[in-house]
């Protein structure tokens, strides 16, 4: 006589498990390998491409589905997508030691690459190689977090490198062209505190300013420009990295 599998059990294989403890209960979701980090980093936005099965488990390995009353009690909702999103965001990705080591190495390299792309040596205006950034990160005794957004870790690395003066480093500057109606002279007064360097400016049919700024000021400058010119001002990105020209060799 065949043995029937309990109705609350679903067998899944070759999955990545994300686990969250909430309200004294354990909840798990079954995801496609490598998709969890892509979702957390904003690369993947479609839940169907992340979740193997649209359900919440108490134990994925045993195929035990979480009771609906437990979900309602702990998450205060019966919206399955909302619950899954919370587990994806706050839960811990369960991986083997080998997989975790591989993930950490990949994230470490990704962070170093992004820091190298975003920063320069302010003394020479030249970029660093990824290898040099990795070496500086090693001196920080930095531990990367596989469950944190990579971008936020990049900003933290830049901050720590600056504070501990491991290497001279600064965010690469954005080079902009700003134009506004000639009558809007007060706009410049509001923009100057956010500008790193003014390269050129002219007053002809309209006011034109060529300058460099820290990338973090871009949105503020655009907001001021638009609100003070009734939308008639324009902001043009000329280049993303203000660095010295020529091949860089270290």
VEXKOL-819373 format. One line per 5 residues: for each residue x, y, z of N, C-alpha, C. Coordinates in Angstrom, 1 decimal. Example, Ala and Ser with C-alpha at 12.3 -4.5 7.8 and 13.67 -1.06 7.14 Angstrom:
BEGIN
13.2/-5.7/7.8/12.3/-4.5/7.8/13.2/-3.3/7.8 ~ 12.8/-2.2/7.1/13.7/-1.1/7.1/12.9/0.0/7.9;
***
This chain:
BEGIN
0.9/-1.2/0.0/0.0/0.0/0.0/0.9/1.3/0.0 ~ 0.7/2.2/-1.0/1.6/3.3/-1.0/1.3/4.3/0.1 ~ 2.4/4.9/0.6/2.3/5.9/1.7/2.1/7.3/1.1 ~ 1.0/7.9/1.5/0.6/9.2/1.1/1.4/10.3/1.8 ~ 2.0/11.3/1.0/2.7/12.4/1.6/1.7/13.3/2.3;
1.9/13.8/3.5/1.0/14.7/4.2/0.7/15.9/3.3 ~ -0.5/16.5/3.4/-0.9/17.5/2.5/-0.1/18.8/2.7 ~ 0.5/19.0/3.9/1.2/20.2/4.2/2.7/20.0/3.9 ~ 3.1/19.0/3.2/4.5/18.8/2.8/4.7/18.9/1.3 ~ 5.7/19.7/1.0/6.1/19.8/-0.5/7.6/19.6/-0.5;
8.0/18.7/-1.4/9.4/18.4/-1.5/10.1/19.3/-2.6 ~ 11.2/20.0/-2.2/11.9/20.8/-3.1/13.4/20.5/-3.0 ~ 14.0/20.6/-4.2/15.5/20.3/-4.2/16.2/21.4/-4.9 ~ 17.5/21.5/-4.8/18.4/22.5/-5.4/17.9/23.9/-5.2 ~ 17.7/24.3/-3.9/17.2/25.6/-3.6/18.1/26.3/-2.7;
18.0/27.6/-2.7/18.6/28.5/-1.7/17.5/28.9/-0.7 ~ 17.7/28.7/0.6/16.7/29.0/1.6/17.0/30.3/2.3 ~ 15.9/31.1/2.5/16.0/32.3/3.3/15.2/32.1/4.5 ~ 15.8/32.3/5.7/15.1/31.9/7.0/14.9/33.2/7.8 ~ 13.7/33.3/8.4/13.5/34.5/9.3/12.8/33.9/10.6;
13.3/34.3/11.7/12.6/34.0/13.0/11.8/35.2/13.4 ~ 10.5/35.0/13.7/9.6/36.1/14.0/8.5/35.6/14.9 ~ 8.3/36.3/16.0/7.2/35.9/16.9/7.5/34.5/17.5 ~ 8.8/34.1/17.7/9.1/32.8/18.3/8.9/31.7/17.3 ~ 8.6/32.0/16.0/8.5/30.9/15.0/9.5/31.1/13.9;
9.8/29.9/13.3/10.7/29.9/12.2/10.0/29.9/10.8 ~ 10.3/30.8/9.9/9.7/30.8/8.6/10.8/30.7/7.5 ~ 10.5/30.0/6.5/11.5/29.9/5.4/10.8/30.0/4.0 ~ 11.6/30.5/3.1/11.1/30.5/1.7/12.2/29.8/0.8 ~ 11.7/29.2/-0.3/12.6/28.5/-1.2/12.8/29.3/-2.4;
14.1/29.7/-2.6/14.5/30.6/-3.7/15.4/29.9/-4.7 ~ 15.5/30.5/-5.9/16.4/30.0/-6.9/17.8/30.5/-6.5 ~ 18.8/29.6/-6.7/20.2/30.0/-6.4/20.6/31.2/-7.1 ~ 21.3/32.1/-6.3/21.9/33.3/-6.8/20.9/34.5/-7.0 ~ 19.6/34.2/-6.9/18.6/35.2/-7.1/18.3/36.1/-5.9;
18.6/35.6/-4.7/18.3/36.4/-3.5/19.1/37.6/-3.5 ~ 20.5/37.5/-3.7/21.3/38.7/-3.7/21.0/39.7/-4.8 ~ 20.6/39.1/-6.0/20.2/40.0/-7.1/19.0/40.8/-6.7 ~ 18.0/40.1/-6.0/16.8/40.8/-5.6/17.2/41.9/-4.5 ~ 18.0/41.6/-3.6/18.4/42.5/-2.5/19.2/43.7/-3.1;
19.9/43.5/-4.2/20.7/44.6/-4.8/19.9/45.3/-5.8 ~ 18.7/44.9/-6.0/17.8/45.7/-7.0/18.0/45.2/-8.4 ~ 18.8/44.2/-8.7/19.0/43.7/-10.1/17.8/43.0/-10.5 ~ 17.2/42.2/-9.7/16.0/41.4/-10.0/14.9/42.0/-9.2 ~ 13.8/42.3/-9.8/12.6/42.8/-9.2/11.4/41.9/-9.2;
11.4/40.9/-10.1/10.3/40.1/-10.3/10.3/38.9/-9.3 ~ 9.4/38.8/-8.4/9.4/37.7/-7.4/9.3/36.4/-8.0 ~ 8.7/36.2/-9.1/8.5/34.9/-9.8/9.9/34.4/-10.2 ~ 10.8/35.3/-10.4/12.2/34.9/-10.8/13.1/34.6/-9.6 ~ 12.6/34.9/-8.4/13.4/34.7/-7.2/12.9/33.5/-6.4;
11.5/33.4/-6.3/10.9/32.3/-5.5/10.6/31.1/-6.3 ~ 11.0/29.9/-5.8/10.7/28.7/-6.5/9.3/28.3/-6.4 ~ 8.7/28.5/-5.3/7.3/28.3/-5.1/6.7/29.3/-4.2 ~ 5.5/29.9/-4.5/4.9/31.0/-3.8/4.3/30.5/-2.5 ~ 5.1/30.1/-1.6/4.6/29.7/-0.3/5.6/29.9/0.8;
5.2/29.9/2.0/6.1/30.0/3.2/6.1/28.7/4.0 ~ 7.3/28.3/4.4/7.5/27.0/5.0/8.0/27.3/6.5 ~ 7.8/26.2/7.3/8.5/26.2/8.6/9.8/25.4/8.4 ~ 9.9/24.6/7.4/11.1/23.8/7.1/11.1/23.4/5.7 ~ 11.9/24.1/4.8/11.9/23.8/3.4/12.4/22.4/3.1;
13.5/22.0/3.9/14.1/20.7/3.6/13.2/19.6/3.8 ~ 12.3/19.7/4.8/11.3/18.7/5.1/10.0/18.9/4.3 ~ 9.9/20.0/3.6/8.7/20.4/2.8/7.5/20.7/3.7 ~ 7.7/21.3/4.9/6.6/21.6/5.8/6.2/23.0/5.6 ~ 4.9/23.2/5.2/4.4/24.5/4.9/3.9/25.2/6.2;
4.2/26.5/6.3/3.8/27.2/7.6/2.2/27.3/7.6 ~ 1.6/27.0/8.8/0.2/27.2/9.0/-0.2/28.6/8.8 ~ -1.4/28.8/8.2/-1.9/30.2/7.9/-2.1/31.0/9.1 ~ -2.5/30.3/10.2/-2.8/31.1/11.4/-1.5/31.6/12.1 ~ -0.4/30.9/11.9/0.9/31.3/12.4/1.4/32.6/11.6;
1.1/32.5/10.3/1.5/33.6/9.4/0.8/34.9/9.8 ~ -0.5/34.7/10.0/-1.4/35.9/10.4/-0.9/36.4/11.8 ~ -0.6/35.5/12.7/-0.3/36.0/14.0/1.1/36.7/14.1 ~ 2.0/36.2/13.3/3.4/36.7/13.4/3.6/37.9/12.5 ~ 3.0/37.9/11.3/3.2/39.0/10.3/2.1/40.0/10.3;
1.0/39.7/11.0/-0.2/40.6/11.1/-0.8/40.8/9.7 ~ -0.7/39.9/8.8/-1.3/39.9/7.5/-1.4/38.5/6.9 ~ -2.3/38.3/5.9/-2.4/37.1/5.2/-1.9/37.2/3.8 ~ -1.4/38.4/3.5/-0.9/38.7/2.1/0.4/38.0/1.9 ~ 0.4/36.9/1.2/1.6/36.0/1.0/2.7/36.8/0.4;
2.5/37.6/-0.7/3.6/38.3/-1.3/4.2/39.3/-0.3 ~ 3.4/39.9/0.5/4.0/40.9/1.5/4.9/40.1/2.5 ~ 4.4/38.9/2.9/5.2/38.1/3.9/6.5/37.7/3.3 ~ 6.4/37.2/2.0/7.6/36.7/1.3/8.6/37.8/1.1 ~ 8.1/39.0/0.8/9.0/40.2/0.6/9.8/40.5/1.9;
9.0/40.4/3.1/9.6/40.7/4.4/10.7/39.7/4.7 ~ 10.4/38.4/4.4/11.4/37.4/4.7/12.6/37.6/3.8 ~ 12.4/37.9/2.5/13.5/38.2/1.6/14.4/39.3/2.1 ~ 13.7/40.3/2.6/14.5/41.5/3.0/15.2/41.3/4.3 ~ 14.5/40.7/5.3/15.1/40.6/6.6/15.7/39.3/7.0;
15.4/38.2/6.2/15.8/36.9/6.6/17.3/36.6/6.3 ~ 17.7/35.5/6.8/19.1/35.1/6.6/19.2/34.1/5.6 ~ 20.1/34.3/4.6/20.3/33.3/3.5/21.1/32.1/4.0 ~ 20.5/31.0/3.9/21.2/29.7/4.4/22.1/29.1/3.3 ~ 23.4/29.1/3.5/24.3/28.5/2.5/25.3/27.7/3.2;
25.9/26.8/2.4/27.0/25.9/3.0/28.2/26.8/3.2 ~ 29.2/26.3/4.0/30.4/27.0/4.2/31.2/27.3/2.9 ~ 31.2/26.4/2.0/31.9/26.6/0.7/31.2/27.7/-0.1 ~ 29.8/27.6/-0.1/29.1/28.6/-0.8/29.3/30.0/-0.2 ~ 29.2/30.1/1.1/29.4/31.3/1.8/30.8/32.0/1.5;
31.8/31.1/1.6/33.1/31.6/1.3/33.2/32.2/-0.2 ~ 32.6/31.5/-1.1/32.5/31.9/-2.5/31.8/33.2/-2.6 ~ 30.6/33.4/-1.9/29.8/34.6/-1.9/30.6/35.7/-1.4 ~ 31.3/35.5/-0.2/32.0/36.6/0.4/33.2/37.1/-0.5 ~ 33.9/36.1/-1.1/34.9/36.5/-2.1/34.4/37.4/-3.2;
33.2/36.9/-3.8/32.6/37.7/-4.9/32.2/39.1/-4.5 ~ 31.5/39.2/-3.3/31.0/40.5/-2.8/32.2/41.4/-2.5 ~ 33.3/40.8/-1.9/34.5/41.6/-1.6/35.1/42.2/-2.8 ~ 35.1/41.4/-3.9/35.7/41.8/-5.2/34.8/42.9/-5.8 ~ 33.4/42.7/-5.7/32.5/43.6/-6.2/32.5/45.0/-5.5;
32.7/44.9/-4.2/32.8/46.2/-3.5/34.1/46.9/-3.9 ~ 35.2/46.2/-4.0/36.5/46.8/-4.3/36.4/47.4/-5.7 ~ 35.7/46.7/-6.6/35.5/47.2/-8.0/34.7/48.5/-8.0 ~ 33.6/48.5/-7.3/32.7/49.7/-7.3/33.4/50.9/-6.6 ~ 34.2/50.6/-5.6/35.0/51.7/-4.9/36.0/52.3/-5.9;
36.7/51.4/-6.6/37.7/51.9/-7.6/37.0/52.7/-8.7 ~ 35.8/52.3/-9.1/35.0/53.1/-10.2/34.6/54.4/-9.7 ~ 34.3/54.5/-8.4/33.7/55.8/-7.9/34.7/56.8/-7.3 ~ 35.9/56.3/-7.0/36.8/57.1/-6.3/38.1/57.4/-7.0 ~ 38.8/58.4/-6.6/40.2/58.8/-7.1/41.1/59.1/-6.0;
42.4/59.2/-6.3/43.3/59.8/-5.3/43.2/61.3/-5.5 ~ 42.8/62.0/-4.5/42.5/63.5/-4.6/43.8/64.3/-4.9 ~ 45.0/63.7/-4.5/46.2/64.4/-4.7/46.7/64.3/-6.2 ~ 46.4/63.2/-6.8/46.8/63.1/-8.2/45.6/63.1/-9.2 ~ 44.4/63.0/-8.7/43.2/63.0/-9.5/43.1/61.7/-10.4;
43.9/60.7/-10.0/43.9/59.5/-10.7/43.2/58.4/-10.0 ~ 42.6/57.4/-10.8/41.9/56.3/-10.1/42.8/55.3/-9.5 ~ 42.3/54.5/-8.6/43.0/53.4/-8.0/42.6/52.1/-8.8 ~ 43.5/51.2/-8.8/43.2/49.9/-9.4/42.4/49.1/-8.4 ~ 41.7/48.1/-8.8/40.9/47.2/-7.9/41.8/46.5/-6.9;
43.0/46.1/-7.4/43.9/45.4/-6.5/44.3/46.3/-5.3 ~ 44.6/47.6/-5.6/45.0/48.5/-4.6/43.9/48.8/-3.6 ~ 42.6/48.8/-4.1/41.5/49.0/-3.1/41.3/47.8/-2.3 ~ 41.5/46.6/-2.9/41.4/45.3/-2.1/42.4/45.3/-1.0 ~ 43.7/45.8/-1.3/44.7/45.8/-0.3/44.4/46.7/0.8;
43.8/47.9/0.5/43.4/48.9/1.5/42.3/48.3/2.4 ~ 41.3/47.6/1.7/40.2/47.0/2.5/40.8/45.9/3.5 ~ 41.8/45.2/3.1/42.4/44.2/3.9/43.0/44.9/5.2 ~ 43.6/46.1/5.0/44.2/46.8/6.1/43.1/47.3/7.1 ~ 41.9/47.4/6.6/40.7/47.8/7.4/40.2/46.7/8.2;
40.7/45.5/7.9/40.1/44.2/8.5/38.6/44.2/8.3 ~ 38.2/44.5/7.1/36.8/44.6/6.8/36.1/43.2/6.6 ~ 35.0/43.1/7.2/34.1/41.9/7.0/32.9/42.3/6.2 ~ 32.7/41.6/5.0/31.6/41.9/4.2/30.4/41.1/4.7 ~ 29.2/41.7/4.4/28.0/41.0/4.9/27.2/40.6/3.7;
27.0/39.3/3.5/26.3/38.7/2.3/24.8/39.1/2.3 ~ 24.3/39.5/3.5/22.9/39.8/3.5/22.6/41.3/3.4 ~ 23.6/42.1/3.3/23.5/43.6/3.2/23.6/44.0/1.7 ~ 22.9/45.1/1.4/23.0/45.7/0.1/24.4/46.1/-0.2 ~ 24.9/45.7/-1.4/26.3/46.0/-1.8/26.6/47.5/-1.8;
25.7/48.3/-2.3/25.9/49.7/-2.5/26.1/50.4/-1.1 ~ 25.4/50.0/-0.1/25.5/50.6/1.2/26.9/50.2/1.8 ~ 27.4/49.0/1.5/28.7/48.6/2.0/29.8/49.3/1.3 ~ 29.6/49.7/0.0/30.6/50.5/-0.8/30.7/51.8/-0.1 ~ 29.6/52.5/0.2/29.7/53.8/0.9/30.4/53.7/2.2;
30.1/52.6/3.0/30.8/52.4/4.3/32.3/52.2/4.1 ~ 32.7/51.5/3.1/34.1/51.3/2.9/34.8/52.6/2.5 ~ 34.2/53.4/1.7/34.8/54.7/1.3/34.9/55.6/2.6 ~ 33.9/55.6/3.4/33.9/56.4/4.6/35.0/55.9/5.6 ~ 35.2/54.6/5.7/36.2/54.1/6.6/37.6/54.3/6.1;
37.8/54.2/4.8/39.1/54.5/4.2/39.5/55.9/4.4 ~ 38.5/56.8/4.3/38.8/58.3/4.5/39.1/58.6/6.0 ~ 38.3/58.0/6.9/38.4/58.3/8.3/39.8/57.7/8.9 ~ 40.1/56.5/8.4/41.3/55.9/9.0/42.6/56.2/8.1 ~ 42.4/57.0/7.1/43.5/57.5/6.2/44.4/56.3/5.8;
43.8/55.2/5.4/44.6/54.1/4.8/45.2/54.5/3.5 ~ 44.5/55.2/2.7/45.0/55.8/1.5/44.3/57.1/1.2 ~ 44.9/58.0/0.5/44.2/59.3/0.2/43.1/58.9/-0.8 ~ 41.8/59.2/-0.5/40.8/58.8/-1.4/39.6/59.7/-1.3 ~ 38.9/60.0/-2.4/37.8/60.9/-2.4/36.9/60.4/-3.6;
35.6/60.8/-3.4/34.7/60.4/-4.5/35.1/61.2/-5.8 ~ 35.0/60.5/-6.9/35.3/61.1/-8.2/34.2/62.1/-8.5 ~ 34.6/63.3/-9.0/33.7/64.4/-9.2/32.9/64.2/-10.5 ~ 31.7/64.8/-10.5/30.9/64.8/-11.7/31.1/66.2/-12.4 ~ 31.3/66.2/-13.7/31.5/67.5/-14.4/30.1/67.9/-15.1;
29.6/69.1/-14.8/28.3/69.5/-15.2/28.3/70.8/-16.0 ~ 27.3/70.9/-16.9/27.0/72.2/-17.5/25.6/72.6/-16.9 ~ 25.6/73.8/-16.3/24.3/74.3/-15.8/23.9/75.5/-16.5 ~ 22.7/75.5/-17.0/22.2/76.7/-17.7/20.9/77.2/-17.1 ~ 20.7/78.5/-17.1/19.4/79.1/-16.5/19.1/80.4/-17.2;
17.9/80.8/-17.2/17.6/82.2/-17.8/18.4/83.3/-17.1 ~ 18.9/84.2/-17.9/19.8/85.2/-17.5/19.3/86.0/-16.3 ~ 17.9/86.1/-16.2/17.3/86.9/-15.1/17.4/86.2/-13.7 ~ 17.7/84.9/-13.8/17.7/84.2/-12.5/19.1/84.2/-11.9 ~ 19.6/85.3/-11.6/20.9/85.5/-11.1/21.1/84.9/-9.6;
20.0/84.9/-8.9/20.1/84.4/-7.5/20.3/82.9/-7.4 ~ 20.1/82.2/-8.6/20.3/80.7/-8.6/21.7/80.4/-8.3 ~ 22.7/81.1/-8.8/24.1/80.9/-8.6/24.4/80.9/-7.1 ~ 23.9/81.9/-6.4/24.2/82.0/-5.0/23.8/80.8/-4.2 ~ 22.7/80.2/-4.6/22.2/79.0/-3.9/23.0/77.7/-4.3;
23.6/77.7/-5.6/24.3/76.6/-6.1/25.7/76.5/-5.6 ~ 26.4/77.7/-5.5/27.8/77.7/-5.2/28.3/76.9/-4.0 ~ 27.5/76.9/-2.8/27.9/76.1/-1.7/28.0/74.6/-2.0 ~ 27.3/74.1/-3.0/27.3/72.7/-3.4/28.3/72.3/-4.5 ~ 29.0/73.3/-5.0/29.9/73.1/-6.1/31.4/73.0/-5.6;
32.1/72.0/-6.1/33.5/71.8/-5.7/34.4/72.8/-6.4 ~ 34.2/73.0/-7.7/35.0/73.9/-8.5/34.3/74.4/-9.7 ~ 34.5/75.7/-9.9/33.9/76.4/-11.1/35.0/76.5/-12.2 ~ 34.7/75.9/-13.3/35.7/75.9/-14.4/35.5/77.1/-15.3 ~ 34.2/77.4/-15.6/33.9/78.5/-16.5/32.5/79.0/-16.3;
32.2/80.2/-16.6/30.8/80.7/-16.5/30.7/81.9/-17.5 ~ 29.5/82.0/-18.0/29.3/83.1/-19.0/27.8/83.6/-18.9 ~ 27.7/84.9/-19.2/26.4/85.6/-19.2/26.1/86.1/-20.6 ~ 25.4/85.3/-21.5/25.1/85.8/-22.8/23.5/85.8/-22.9 ~ 23.0/85.0/-23.8/21.5/84.9/-23.8/21.0/84.2/-22.6;
21.8/83.4/-22.0/21.4/82.7/-20.8/22.7/82.5/-19.9 ~ 22.5/82.2/-18.6/23.6/82.0/-17.7/24.1/80.6/-17.9 ~ 25.4/80.4/-18.1/26.0/79.1/-18.3/27.1/78.9/-17.3 ~ 27.1/77.7/-16.6/28.2/77.4/-15.7/28.7/76.0/-15.9 ~ 30.0/75.9/-16.0/30.7/74.6/-16.1/31.4/74.4/-14.8;
31.1/73.2/-14.1/31.7/73.0/-12.8/31.8/71.5/-12.5 ~ 32.5/71.2/-11.4/32.5/69.9/-10.9/31.9/69.8/-9.5 ~ 31.2/68.7/-9.2/30.5/68.5/-7.9/30.8/67.1/-7.4 ~ 30.5/67.0/-6.1/30.5/65.6/-5.5/29.2/65.0/-6.0 ~ 29.2/63.7/-6.4/28.0/63.1/-6.9/26.8/63.1/-6.0;
27.1/63.2/-4.7/26.0/63.3/-3.7/25.2/64.6/-3.8 ~ 25.7/65.6/-4.5/25.0/66.9/-4.5/24.2/67.0/-5.8 ~ 24.2/66.0/-6.7/23.6/66.2/-8.0/22.1/66.4/-7.8 ~ 21.4/65.6/-7.0/19.9/65.7/-6.9/19.6/67.1/-6.3 ~ 20.3/67.5/-5.3/20.0/68.8/-4.6/20.2/69.9/-5.6;
21.2/69.9/-6.4/21.4/71.0/-7.4/20.3/71.0/-8.4 ~ 19.9/69.8/-8.8/18.8/69.8/-9.8/17.5/70.3/-9.2 ~ 17.2/69.9/-8.0/16.0/70.4/-7.3/16.0/71.9/-7.2 ~ 17.1/72.5/-6.8/17.2/74.0/-6.6/17.1/74.6/-8.0 ~ 17.8/74.1/-9.0/17.7/74.7/-10.3/16.3/74.7/-10.9;
15.6/73.6/-10.7/14.2/73.5/-11.3/13.2/74.4/-10.5 ~ 13.3/74.4/-9.2/12.4/75.1/-8.3/12.6/76.6/-8.4 ~ 13.8/77.1/-8.8/14.1/78.5/-8.8/14.0/79.1/-10.3 ~ 13.8/78.2/-11.2/13.7/78.7/-12.6/12.4/78.3/-13.3 ~ 11.5/77.8/-12.5/10.2/77.4/-13.0/10.4/76.3/-14.1;
11.4/75.4/-13.8/11.6/74.3/-14.8/12.4/74.7/-16.0 ~ 12.8/76.0/-16.1/13.5/76.4/-17.3/15.0/76.2/-17.3 ~ 15.5/75.8/-16.1/17.0/75.6/-16.0/17.3/74.2/-16.5 ~ 18.5/74.0/-16.9/18.9/72.7/-17.4/20.3/72.2/-16.8 ~ 20.3/70.9/-16.6/21.5/70.3/-15.9/22.0/69.2/-16.9;
23.2/69.4/-17.3/23.8/68.4/-18.3/25.1/67.7/-17.7 ~ 25.1/66.4/-17.7/26.2/65.7/-17.2/27.3/65.6/-18.3 ~ 28.4/66.2/-18.1/29.5/66.1/-19.1/30.4/64.9/-19.0 ~ 30.7/64.6/-17.7/31.5/63.4/-17.5/31.3/63.0/-16.0 ~ 31.4/61.7/-15.8/31.1/61.2/-14.5/32.4/61.2/-13.6;
33.5/61.0/-14.1/34.8/60.9/-13.3/35.7/62.0/-13.8 ~ 36.0/62.9/-12.9/37.0/64.0/-13.1/38.3/63.5/-12.7 ~ 39.0/62.8/-13.7/40.3/62.2/-13.4/41.3/62.7/-14.4 ~ 42.6/62.5/-14.1/43.7/62.8/-15.0/43.6/61.9/-16.2 ~ 44.0/62.5/-17.4/43.9/61.7/-18.6/45.2/60.8/-18.7;
45.1/59.8/-19.6/46.2/59.0/-19.9/46.1/57.6/-19.2 ~ 46.8/56.7/-19.6/46.8/55.3/-19.0/47.4/55.4/-17.6 ~ 46.8/54.7/-16.7/47.3/54.7/-15.3/48.0/53.4/-15.1 ~ 49.2/53.4/-14.6/49.9/52.2/-14.3/50.4/52.3/-12.8 ~ 50.3/51.2/-12.1/50.8/51.2/-10.7/51.8/50.0/-10.6;
***
